[in-house]
Amino acid sequence: MKNIQTGYCFAVVLLVAFSATGQGVNFSVSLGSGGVQETGVEWQAATEAPENDVFIGGGCTNYVRLLHSLLGLKPGDDIDALCYAFSDHTVHFKDIMDQIAGWYFDEGEMLAVWHFSVDPEALGRSESAVEHEMAIGTPTCRTLATPNEAHGDIFFTMGDKALGSNELAADEAQLGLDVSNKIPNITDDLNALDLDAKLINQLRPFPGDYLHPKDLYFSLAAGSPSLKGSEMTEDDILTPDGAGGFQVHIPGGKLGIVAGSDLDALFFDAEGIPFFSVKYEMAAAERPNANPGDILVPDGTYFAETDGIADELIPARALGLLDKDVKTRSGTRRPDLHDDNLDALDAETEEYIDPPLPEPGEGDLALPLPDEGEGEGEGEPPENMHPADTNFDWRIEMSEAIVYIVGWQGGTNPMSYAIRAAYLWQNGEFYFYNPLILPPLCWVLAP
């Protein structure tokens, strides 16, 4: 038993050493993403698919934060907009018709710094960071600059000094994403973003619960299998339903999204007002069109009269993106020949630059949607239970731990698994499985 305790202490020291590293940013990626080697995106691409998971990245890597199974998503579903919770601040824009609308929080008390990503076809305005990343790129994390790489990056615009342009907040390599040596370099597209969000733990108290409505908000891209045959669409804001699946939080029609325009970026302020973008242009009769690079608010939220089209709050050109719209709030302008597509969005009181290494193993915890046919096959332990748990009750009792330890001493059971069995037995017996952590630390004491 002395050897077991020594080995256990060593394992805990390693875990603590890896955990004291900081907080990354949360994001999702589009269909076809592969990630840098030994990252969560690469692992999911090799084993399932990364486009329906949420990752946390920084310090040149990323880890899985939220598995698609906790939302009841199907293979091929593509999360293309994400917001974990309402902001602590209210975006200041009501009754303001000049260009500062939307650029301050809380009655103008502090700046609203808008962070965003773009899709692979974005070009960016002249001398902007988007243009630089598209045409040249930035060498980071021991990688070479590889144009076009803007679609894996995070950018920001501050209304006080960079209105009409943008700056680079995080290069794709800093997030563990990869566009190098991939022709035509359109994979690893960061298409959903939440810079700073508290972890969700619905496994307390034990045995836990599913994700709750309003734990997070998201949208699915057109063509996602879960949308087929349902009343939900790519235009809707979705949220967990409390039963292992998801439901509509706000339908796209209520936002002023023309059917099929595809909501693809999302942020909520403290008042619960959604700020979003769409993939396809929505033409308005008199007011500015809702272009793919614009930040929009629901129809009638900014402009007094409704017209069925979401209101343009911040035009693409103010973010340093190309904008074909000839109409402005005050008149007309010379249009650009191309529309850049803003496809991820968040706002904070300061810029998020060079996100640090996230904490591995830290992720959202909740019960997954049960698999069909679960419970069939008596006598066969579920694959996510500790092998010492011979009666499959999510509890390691003394007799089970001792039998497993004897097996280790006899050369049939792995030492690390035996150490974990002893730890679970000695510290409360009940445990659960955390799929975000590699074995044997994935078997965690129940709260």
C-alpha angles and dihedrals in degrees: 000000000000090000091050093055092047092051092047093053090051091053092051092050090054092049093050092047092054093044099056094079112098141251125302130195126272122237148147130221135218130255112291098030117146109179131208117301117282095017131122092251091054092047093050091045090054097044106029123335131295101214095084097048133078119232134196114216144179141113091055097303144066140210134202110267103172123021117215090234090071089061095042091243123164129229108278096029109134120209103211102167130036140180121163101195143344114286120251088237137064119230109237111225112109115121090004113116101172129086096276091070108120096012098097137055130221106009092324095304096129140010122269106220109201116212122193148152131222136218125255094266095057117118104181129216120289114290093006124132090245090058091047093050091047095049104030114002132206127269110229137151092022092303128124124242108268119185126237095043104125093105093068095048136087119229134186140201125201116201095216099059113004106040107150094025139053142221134218116260100173133002117224093248090057087060094048093255124136133210098155121115091004112121122241085010098230099125125099093044110175101220106164130040144186113167101197125014133156116243118258119229115181092160090085119120098033131276085031140207142254123270110287129230110273093022084115141342129224146153132223125227122245111276095033107147093229090063094055113101093005132102090240119098142190088261096062131095107231135199136180114281098215092247102078096278136070141253141192115283097178121001117230093240091061089053093053095254115150110231111274097016090116119222104235107168131042144185131164122205125209093276091055094251111151119227112195149151134223132221097227130046118259113204120220123202099229111352125068114294120251100249127190092252096048127102105231138192127200118289110276095017097101104015115053096228125058123228102171093261124100113255120255107233102167117019120222092246091061088059092050093258129128116261127190094192113117093193126085132176090259102036137298137324140192104272127227118241093236139043116224114212118228104206107172130038144185137148130213137168092252138021119277105220128177099354112223128240109288124227111267115230093024111123148130113292127204141124113286123230105273115253117245110262093021112165096034119126106051117221095025113111117228110256093241096058123096108261090233089064095090097168093047097231099129089251132107107208125190095261092051093048093049093049091050092047090051087052090054092050088050091053099250102100128054114256094227091054090049091051090052092048090053091048093051092047094049096045106048107311096232116099144164136210120254107197092196093068126068119241135306095020088052089082101082131184113260115249 
